[in-house]
Amino acid sequence: MAVSISLEGKRILVTGSARGLGCAFAEAATEAGARVIIADILEDEGRATAQRLGTEFVAVDLADPESVSSCMESVVGHLGGLDGLVNNGA
């Protein structure tokens, strides 16, 4: 039995979302109506995923605190805030 969830208008950041499970999370959130930001260290793949899903991409290296801060500033600046985070990055 499929469950339908609406995320209409929610602003969500998904880290580690250039491919694999993170990409699936981003795709599901987008399909549920959320405004999603794709964030990953894999810039080329991340941009391609964002383009395919009609979302935005922000580069992030989760091992670098300055990169994380810069990512959050970009995300909040672009979306005007944040309602949810899927921290899928390793």
N, C-alpha and C positions, 0 to 999 in steps of 0.2 A: 504494500500500500504506500503510495507516494504521498508525502506531506508537502503541502504548499505553504511557503513562508514568504511574507512580504517584507522586504527591506527598503521599500520605497522611500527615497529621499535620505536614507542613512549614508553617512560618509565613512568608508572603511579603508584601512590600509592593510595590505597583505604583503608581508615580507617573504622572501624566498619564493616568489610567485612567477618567475620567468618560465618555469616548466614544472612538470610533475604534480604532486599533491597541492602545492601552493597555487599553481595555475588553475587547478580544478576548483579550489576554494574561491579564487578571484572570479572565475567564470560563473560559478553558482551564485555568488553575491551579486554580480552584474545582472544575471538573469532574473534575480529576485527584486531588482529595482534600485540597488545601491549604487552610489557613486564611488568607484573603486580606484585606488592608486596601486599600481604594480611597483614593488620595490625589490631590487635584487642587486647582487654584485655582478651578475652576468648581464652587462648592459645591452649587447646586441640582441640576445634572446629576450630580455625584458622589454625592450622597445618593440620587438616583433609581436610579443604577446599582448602588450598594451594596444598596439595598433589593431590587431585581430579582434580584441574585445571592445574596442572603441573607448578605451580608458587612457589614463596618463601613466607615465613611467617616471620613477625617481631612483637614481642609483644610490645604493647603500652598502656599506661594508659593516656588518654588525660587530666585527671585532675592533672597530675604530670608533670611540665615543664621539669624536668630532663629526664623523660621517653620519652617525645616528642623529645627532643634534641637527645637522644640516638637512637631513632627510625630513625630520619632523617639522622644521621651519618651512620647507617647501610644501609638504603635505597640508599643513594647517593654512598656509598662505593660499594655496590653490583651492582647497575645499572650504575654507572659512571655519574650520574646526574638525573634530574627529569624533565619531560615535562608536567606532569599533576597531579593534586590531586583531588580526590573525598573525601571530608571530611564528611563522612557519620556517623562517630562515635558521640555518644551523649555526 
